[in-house]
């Protein structure tokens, strides 16, 4: 068994045809068939079943296909890692962002990446913090920003920002009295039970944080709706269906922060912490380090522009 045979086998399996794979790989079909047969001979199993329409994987073939994809990805990553040790990092990096951050950072991140790392390739995925944690741990994502992660030996995290959470309502008829400079007065956590809440499902990092603090204070929250999308939650709040508990960053990401009021929670105050996360099982490449610096610079700029988040001390 060798890497070339695995590459040929994966191509045939993905395309479902020796003839199509031969065209993609730019080799003669008999040579391709011979290499796959050698692989089957070495393993003493049939990997593919030939039929009139092409080929399909056997059970053994499905098992080898999964292993082969992972092996080829690791080889590609190793090659990129070596390439990245040169003066200018190259290769591909996948960065994961939560939706509330992604809407603000994606455009400047892409622009900064292209300007500072023109020989590298960037992919951005969005997901809830629980999903991003899993993707980073399994290697699907190289690094990401996640909210309030639970202890996980598969990832390494560094706190970068604190975000104050508050009760979000529509701007018309703000929940609470106005304070100085048009601000809304804080809301004690104990009074949160008086508001019908629209919250994400329980796996959401912010929901976990809120439920934990409510349990400590022996409070039962009035959750009237569970909605996964923060944007949809804000649409429901604007339409008068209830209130949300979010950060100023989430309001800014909505594109219409003026449509809402945010009443900071106090006694105790609630703060959501944003962490930069990487895998604990593989070294960060030079490209990864450069990308991490770009992210941290953009987050620092978001603090400087007046948003309601606080940069963590190093």
C-alpha positions as a Python dict, from the first residue, in 0.01 Angstrom:
ca = {
    (1, 'X'): (0, 0, 0),
    (2, 'X'): (129, 348, -87),
    (3, 'X'): (-4, 702, -99),
    (4, 'X'): (-42, 700, -478),
    (5, 'X'): (-261, 391, -460),
    (6, 'X'): (-474, 551, -190),
    (7, 'X'): (-510, 866, -401),
    (8, 'X'): (-618, 659, -704),
    (9, 'X'): (-861, 455, -495),
    (10, 'X'): (-1022, 768, -342),
    (11, 'X'): (-1064, 928, -686),
    (12, 'X'): (-1232, 618, -828),
    (13, 'X'): (-1460, 590, -523),
    (14, 'X'): (-1559, 959, -530),
    (15, 'X'): (-1628, 962, -904),
    (16, 'X'): (-1779, 613, -916),
    (17, 'X'): (-1597, 533, -1235),
    (18, 'X'): (-1251, 421, -1348),
    (19, 'X'): (-1282, 610, -1675),
    (20, 'X'): (-1378, 940, -1508),
    (21, 'X'): (-1102, 902, -1249),
    (22, 'X'): (-846, 829, -1520),
    (23, 'X'): (-941, 1154, -1696),
    (24, 'X'): (-919, 1358, -1373),
    (25, 'X'): (-588, 1199, -1272),
    (26, 'X'): (-452, 1219, -1628),
    (27, 'X'): (-337, 858, -1640),
    (28, 'X'): (-430, 561, -1859),
    (29, 'X'): (-729, 364, -1735),
    (30, 'X'): (-547, 25, -1744),
    (31, 'X'): (-270, 168, -1524),
    (32, 'X'): (-529, 303, -1281),
    (33, 'X'): (-712, -30, -1267),
    (34, 'X'): (-385, -213, -1208),
    (35, 'X'): (-294, 6, -909),
    (36, 'X'): (-634, -45, -748),
    (37, 'X'): (-610, -421, -805),
    (38, 'X'): (-266, -422, -640),
    (39, 'X'): (-418, -244, -342),
    (40, 'X'): (-692, -506, -319),
    (41, 'X'): (-433, -782, -346),
    (42, 'X'): (-221, -633, -67),
    (43, 'X'): (-526, -608, 162),
    (44, 'X'): (-679, -941, 55),
    (45, 'X'): (-1025, -783, 12),
    (46, 'X'): (-1246, -651, -266),
    (47, 'X'): (-1273, -274, -230),
    (48, 'X'): (-1499, -198, -526),
    (49, 'X'): (-1788, -376, -693),
    (50, 'X'): (-1803, -324, -1068),
    (51, 'X'): (-2142, -287, -1236),
    (52, 'X'): (-2278, -156, -1563),
    (53, 'X'): (-2292, 202, -1437),
    (54, 'X'): (-1947, 213, -1279),
    (55, 'X'): (-1826, 105, -936),
    (56, 'X'): (-1953, 115, -577),
    (57, 'X'): (-1767, 62, -252),
    (58, 'X'): (-1787, -265, -64),
    (59, 'X'): (-1807, -259, 316),
    (60, 'X'): (-1429, -299, 332),
    (61, 'X'): (-1396, -28, 67),
    (62, 'X'): (-1604, 213, 276),
    (63, 'X'): (-1375, 154, 574),
    (64, 'X'): (-1061, 211, 369),
    (65, 'X'): (-1212, 517, 201),
    (66, 'X'): (-1265, 688, 538),
    (67, 'X'): (-908, 609, 644),
    (68, 'X'): (-766, 714, 308),
    (69, 'X'): (-933, 1056, 310),
    (70, 'X'): (-791, 1126, 655),
    (71, 'X'): (-443, 1004, 557),
    (72, 'X'): (-434, 1215, 240),
    (73, 'X'): (-553, 1521, 433),
    (74, 'X'): (-276, 1473, 688),
    (75, 'X'): (-17, 1442, 412),
    (76, 'X'): (-148, 1761, 249),
    (77, 'X'): (-135, 1940, 585),
    (78, 'X'): (222, 1822, 641),
    (79, 'X'): (326, 1953, 301),
    (80, 'X'): (157, 2286, 369),
    (81, 'X'): (321, 2303, 711),
    (82, 'X'): (667, 2257, 557),
    (83, 'X'): (587, 2515, 288),
    (84, 'X'): (473, 2756, 559),
    (85, 'X'): (814, 2752, 725),
    (86, 'X'): (948, 2962, 442),
    (87, 'X'): (961, 3341, 470),
    (88, 'X'): (602, 3388, 351),
    (89, 'X'): (343, 3138, 483),
    (90, 'X'): (156, 2935, 224),
    (91, 'X'): (-111, 2668, 237),
    (92, 'X'): (-474, 2669, 347),
    (93, 'X'): (-625, 2754, 683),
    (94, 'X'): (-981, 2713, 805),
    (95, 'X'): (-1106, 2965, 1062),
    (96, 'X'): (-1430, 2916, 1256),
    (97, 'X'): (-1639, 3209, 1376),
    (98, 'X'): (-1965, 3230, 1573),
    (99, 'X'): (-2239, 3407, 1375),
    (100, 'X'): (-2246, 3717, 1598),
    (101, 'X'): (-1874, 3771, 1538),
    (102, 'X'): (-1866, 3641, 1182),
    (103, 'X'): (-2096, 3909, 1045),
    (104, 'X'): (-1859, 4179, 1170),
    (105, 'X'): (-1521, 4016, 1109),
    (106, 'X'): (-1557, 3817, 785),
    (107, 'X'): (-1510, 4106, 543),
    (108, 'X'): (-1216, 4276, 723),
    (109, 'X'): (-1057, 3936, 793),
    (110, 'X'): (-1067, 3839, 425),
    (111, 'X'): (-928, 4177, 320),
    (112, 'X'): (-647, 4170, 577),
    (113, 'X'): (-566, 3807, 493),
    (114, 'X'): (-535, 3878, 121),
    (115, 'X'): (-324, 4185, 186),
    (116, 'X'): (-86, 4026, 438),
    (117, 'X'): (-84, 3661, 324),
    (118, 'X'): (-129, 3666, -54),
    (119, 'X'): (19, 3317, -108),
    (120, 'X'): (-208, 3149, 145),
    (121, 'X'): (-571, 3039, 114),
    (122, 'X'): (-843, 3115, 367),
    (123, 'X'): (-1168, 2932, 439),
    (124, 'X'): (-1420, 3065, 693),
    (125, 'X'): (-1697, 2859, 851),
    (126, 'X'): (-1964, 2978, 1093),
    (127, 'X'): (-2121, 2775, 1371),
    (128, 'X'): (-2227, 2770, 1732),
    (129, 'X'): (-1946, 2747, 1984),
    (130, 'X'): (-2029, 2383, 2063),
    (131, 'X'): (-1996, 2292, 1695),
    (132, 'X'): (-1677, 2495, 1648),
    (133, 'X'): (-1522, 2322, 1949),
    (134, 'X'): (-1591, 1981, 1795),
    (135, 'X'): (-1461, 2090, 1452),
    (136, 'X'): (-1137, 2225, 1601),
    (137, 'X'): (-1089, 1910, 1809),
    (138, 'X'): (-1135, 1684, 1504),
    (139, 'X'): (-918, 1895, 1272),
    (140, 'X'): (-1193, 2019, 1041),
    (141, 'X'): (-1119, 2375, 1159),
    (142, 'X'): (-766, 2499, 1235),
    (143, 'X'): (-853, 2778, 1475),
    (144, 'X'): (-1161, 2966, 1586),
    (145, 'X'): (-1336, 3200, 1823),
    (146, 'X'): (-1571, 3036, 2073),
    (147, 'X'): (-1783, 3160, 2363),
    (148, 'X'): (-1744, 3022, 2716),
    (149, 'X'): (-1603, 2679, 2626),
    (150, 'X'): (-1632, 2391, 2868),
    (151, 'X'): (-1305, 2218, 2968),
    (152, 'X'): (-1190, 2000, 2678),
    (153, 'X'): (-847, 1832, 2659),
    (154, 'X'): (-866, 1831, 2279),
    (155, 'X'): (-843, 2210, 2246),
    (156, 'X'): (-630, 2492, 2386),
    (157, 'X'): (-805, 2822, 2455),
    (158, 'X'): (-695, 3178, 2527),
    (159, 'X'): (-944, 3443, 2651),
    (160, 'X'): (-944, 3749, 2427),
    (161, 'X'): (-1262, 3951, 2493),
    (162, 'X'): (-1530, 3998, 2756),
    (163, 'X'): (-1881, 4095, 2644),
    (164, 'X'): (-2145, 4231, 2880),
    (165, 'X'): (-2484, 4061, 2850),
    (166, 'X'): (-2811, 4243, 2891),
    (167, 'X'): (-3185, 4228, 2837),
    (168, 'X'): (-3264, 4322, 2478),
    (169, 'X'): (-3598, 4473, 2386),
    (170, 'X'): (-3735, 4686, 2102),
    (171, 'X'): (-3621, 5048, 2099),
    (172, 'X'): (-3980, 5171, 2116),
    (173, 'X'): (-4096, 5116, 2472),
    (174, 'X'): (-3758, 5027, 2619),
    (175, 'X'): (-3770, 4795, 2921),
    (176, 'X'): (-3661, 5020, 3204),
    (177, 'X'): (-3596, 5382, 3284),
    (178, 'X'): (-3354, 5589, 3086),
    (179, 'X'): (-3036, 5691, 3259),
    (180, 'X'): (-2779, 5952, 3163),
    (181, 'X'): (-2698, 6015, 2799),
    (182, 'X'): (-3007, 5820, 2690),
    (183, 'X'): (-2882, 5492, 2834),
    (184, 'X'): (-3118, 5237, 2983),
    (185, 'X'): (-3089, 5158, 3353),
    (186, 'X'): (-2935, 4821, 3451),
    (187, 'X'): (-3160, 4527, 3537),
    (188, 'X'): (-3097, 4311, 3847),
    (189, 'X'): (-3078, 3945, 3749),
    (190, 'X'): (-3362, 3860, 3991),
    (191, 'X'): (-3600, 4076, 3782),
    (192, 'X'): (-3525, 3881, 3465),
    (193, 'X'): (-3798, 3631, 3564),
    (194, 'X'): (-4058, 3901, 3490),
    (195, 'X'): (-3981, 3906, 3116),
    (196, 'X'): (-4088, 3653, 2851),
    (197, 'X'): (-3758, 3537, 2703),
    (198, 'X'): (-3662, 3417, 2356),
    (199, 'X'): (-3343, 3214, 2398),
    (200, 'X'): (-3129, 2977, 2192),
    (201, 'X'): (-3144, 2604, 2265),
    (202, 'X'): (-2966, 2474, 2573),
    (203, 'X'): (-2648, 2378, 2385),
    (204, 'X'): (-2580, 2745, 2303),
    (205, 'X'): (-2293, 2888, 2511),
    (206, 'X'): (-2485, 3199, 2615),
    (207, 'X'): (-2790, 2992, 2719),
    (208, 'X'): (-2568, 2767, 2932),
    (209, 'X'): (-2414, 3069, 3102),
    (210, 'X'): (-2754, 3226, 3170),
    (211, 'X'): (-2910, 2905, 3300),
    (212, 'X'): (-2614, 2845, 3530),
    (213, 'X'): (-2636, 3190, 3686),
    (214, 'X'): (-3013, 3161, 3722),
    (215, 'X'): (-2971, 2826, 3900),
    (216, 'X'): (-2715, 2976, 4139),
    (217, 'X'): (-2966, 3251, 4224),
    (218, 'X'): (-3255, 2997, 4252),
    (219, 'X'): (-3442, 3171, 3968),
    (220, 'X'): (-3677, 3010, 3715),
    (221, 'X'): (-3659, 3188, 3382),
    (222, 'X'): (-3972, 3246, 3174),
    (223, 'X'): (-3855, 3100, 2841),
    (224, 'X'): (-4142, 3134, 2594),
    (225, 'X'): (-3955, 3050, 2272),
    (226, 'X'): (-3636, 2863, 2182),
    (227, 'X'): (-3479, 2979, 1856),
    (228, 'X'): (-3130, 2886, 1733),
    (229, 'X'): (-3060, 3186, 1510),
    (230, 'X'): (-2964, 3510, 1685),
    (231, 'X'): (-3088, 3705, 1384),
    (232, 'X'): (-3428, 3535, 1408),
    (233, 'X'): (-3438, 3605, 1782),
    (234, 'X'): (-3387, 3975, 1713),
    (235, 'X'): (-3660, 3969, 1447),
    (236, 'X'): (-3899, 3825, 1705),
    (237, 'X'): (-3793, 4082, 1966),
    (238, 'X'): (-3847, 4366, 1718),
    (239, 'X'): (-4196, 4228, 1645),
    (240, 'X'): (-4283, 4233, 2015),
    (241, 'X'): (-4287, 3857, 2086),
    (242, 'X'): (-4054, 3878, 2384),
    (243, 'X'): (-3708, 3976, 2503),
    (244, 'X'): (-3360, 3836, 2451),
    (245, 'X'): (-3037, 3818, 2650),
    (246, 'X'): (-2752, 3913, 2420),
    (247, 'X'): (-2441, 4128, 2393),
    (248, 'X'): (-2386, 4459, 2216),
    (249, 'X'): (-2182, 4268, 1958),
    (250, 'X'): (-2490, 4066, 1861),
    (251, 'X'): (-2691, 4385, 1819),
    (252, 'X'): (-2417, 4543, 1607),
    (253, 'X'): (-2402, 4232, 1388),
    (254, 'X'): (-2775, 4261, 1320),
    (255, 'X'): (-2711, 4570, 1108),
    (256, 'X'): (-2982, 4765, 1293),
    (257, 'X'): (-2867, 4819, 1653),
    (258, 'X'): (-3076, 5137, 1675),
    (259, 'X'): (-3389, 4919, 1664),
    (260, 'X'): (-3314, 4770, 2006),
    (261, 'X'): (-3234, 4865, 2363),
    (262, 'X'): (-2991, 4675, 2582),
    (263, 'X'): (-3031, 4681, 2958),
    (264, 'X'): (-2714, 4542, 3124),
    (265, 'X'): (-2775, 4268, 3380),
    (266, 'X'): (-2638, 4334, 3729),
    (267, 'X'): (-2636, 4179, 4077),
    (268, 'X'): (-2458, 3980, 3949),
    (269, 'X'): (-2343, 4108, 3616),
    (270, 'X'): (-2325, 3859, 3331),
    (271, 'X'): (-2021, 3853, 3105),
    (272, 'X'): (-1967, 3625, 2808),
    (273, 'X'): (-1600, 3559, 2736),
    (274, 'X'): (-1471, 3503, 2385),
    (275, 'X'): (-1179, 3261, 2349),
    (276, 'X'): (-933, 3193, 2070),
    (277, 'X'): (-914, 2815, 2030),
    (278, 'X'): (-675, 2576, 1853),
    (279, 'X'): (-623, 2200, 1859),
    (280, 'X'): (-423, 2065, 2152),
    (281, 'X'): (-295, 1773, 1945),
    (282, 'X'): (-116, 1943, 1658),
    (283, 'X'): (131, 2233, 1649),
    (284, 'X'): (20, 2570, 1523),
    (285, 'X'): (183, 2639, 1186),
    (286, 'X'): (345, 2972, 1095),
    (287, 'X'): (36, 3043, 884),
    (288, 'X'): (-180, 2968, 1186),
    (289, 'X'): (18, 3207, 1404),
    (290, 'X'): (-12, 3484, 1146),
    (291, 'X'): (-386, 3424, 1116),
    (292, 'X'): (-423, 3435, 1496),
    (293, 'X'): (-249, 3772, 1505),
    (294, 'X'): (-479, 3905, 1232),
    (295, 'X'): (-783, 3794, 1430),
    (296, 'X'): (-656, 3948, 1753),
    (297, 'X'): (-579, 4278, 1576),
    (298, 'X'): (-929, 4290, 1430),
    (299, 'X'): (-1084, 4218, 1770),
    (300, 'X'): (-872, 4491, 1929),
    (301, 'X'): (-996, 4731, 1660),
    (302, 'X'): (-1355, 4635, 1741),
    (303, 'X'): (-1289, 4739, 2103),
    (304, 'X'): (-1138, 5068, 1994),
    (305, 'X'): (-1437, 5155, 1773),
    (306, 'X'): (-1658, 5182, 2078),
    (307, 'X'): (-1843, 4852, 2084),
    (308, 'X'): (-1948, 4720, 2424),
    (309, 'X'): (-1673, 4464, 2464),
    (310, 'X'): (-1358, 4468, 2670),
    (311, 'X'): (-1019, 4342, 2561),
    (312, 'X'): (-872, 4083, 2792),
    (313, 'X'): (-535, 4147, 2948),
    (314, 'X'): (-258, 3925, 2811),
}
